[in-house]
Amino acid sequence: MRLRTAADFGAHAAERREQLGLTQSQLAEKAGVTRDWVARFETGARNATLYRVLLVYRALGLSLDACAEGNDV
């Protein structure tokens, strides 16, 4: 999946959260952020810091891989 915008990252996290059967509150507790922050992140809010995004991704068992443009795998 190619993630290019804040909305892409939030939608990806929301999809994974739902696959895992987690509520926003459960994810927030697991990641160490607030439920309000999770809600804003999932809707693409631009105030999501990379640090918190990585906390949420880690809590969801997701990782980020960097690829050169045109070398998606």
Secondary structure, DSSP 4 states (H G I P E B T S, - for coil): ----SHHHHHHHHHHHHHHTT--HHHHHHHHTS-HHHHHHHHTT-TT--HHHHHHHHHHTT-------TT---
